[in-house]
Amino acid sequence: MAGNNQLTNSKDSSNKNKYIVEFVTEKIFLISALIAVLSLLLIIGFVFYKGLTPFIIKGYSLSEFLFGTEWVPSNDKFGILPMILGSLYATIGSLIIGAPIGILTATFIVEVAPKGISKLISPAVELLAGIPSVLYGVFGVAFIVPNIQKIFKLPKGQSLFAVIIVLSVMMLPTIITISETAIKAVPKVYKEGSLALGASKTETTFKVILPAARSGILAAVVLGVGRAIGETMAVILVAGNSPVIPKSIMDSVRLLTTNIALEMGYAFGTHQEMLFATGVVLFMFILILNLILTKISNKAGK
């Protein structure tokens, strides 16, 4: 009887310890999740509070801010239309160049390249993702900008075109890595069935495998675009940073991110609040674009 009682007490103690461990672990997970959510809410709340103050309290015109073409803080002129258009042009341009190259590279790695070459390219792509963004900018200043200036015979090479090239290269690792995973996830029976029906390897790749992986590929594009929109340091070095509407792809340009980074260090008062307002516009720009791309991705998945 004594032995049975000891065994029962031991089991009860073990169950109690397991319950305590599970309870503590659950609370740690809950606290971690709450910290993440609260941090996000605090950042968004602070940025929106500072950014909306000039329009709600000081009476500045929101339409003049969004559609004005002059950014001269010393003269109390805060128009960010050139920055909005610059960000939009740079994002679309980098997407047009970077997305096809990234998807085709991922397809080559999975479907075409021999295993030896595939094993060589994949680590190289991962290494490309680990390079600090400022080094992309330095490469752009040292190589891309001088060549643009030389080839197109321009007074200076800092331009929207240089920004598009740099952002295209920067989004490649994200698009390639995720697209590669999506293509590998396609069941082999799809490929085998297509080949058995007489389709060539190229037809199978483009008409069966890529369509089957389109949901994951579009997710890769969404994440790649997110990196392009939020990039700052590399863009500052190659953009020229002129707050005017670009009339040509060879004109210098200033993006929303670079506008904030260039002037936040010395801005104060209304000028600083307008930079926060620029951050609000950037936040909404990214949110809308991601919602659109996510919706397209979900439809493709269905």
QUIHUNOR-V216259 format. One line per field, one symbol per residue. psi: psi as a letter, one per 30 degrees, with the letter a starting at -180 (. if undefined). Layout:
# QUIHUNOR-V216259
psi=???
This chain:
# QUIHUNOR-V216259
psi=eeeeeeeeeeeeeeeeeeeeeeeeeeeeeeeeeeeeeeeeeeeeeeeeeeefeeeeefglkeeeeegkgkjiefghjikgeeeeeeeeeeeeeeeeeeeeeeeeeeeeeefekleeeefeeeeeeeeeffkkefeeeeeeefeeeeeeeeeghlelfjleeeeeeeeeeffeeeeeeeeeeeeffkkffeeeeeeffgkleeeeeffeeeefgeeeeeeeeeeeeeeeefkdeeeefffehkhlkkflfglllkleeeeeeeffefllbeeeeeeeeeeeeeeeeeeeeeeeeeeeeeeee.
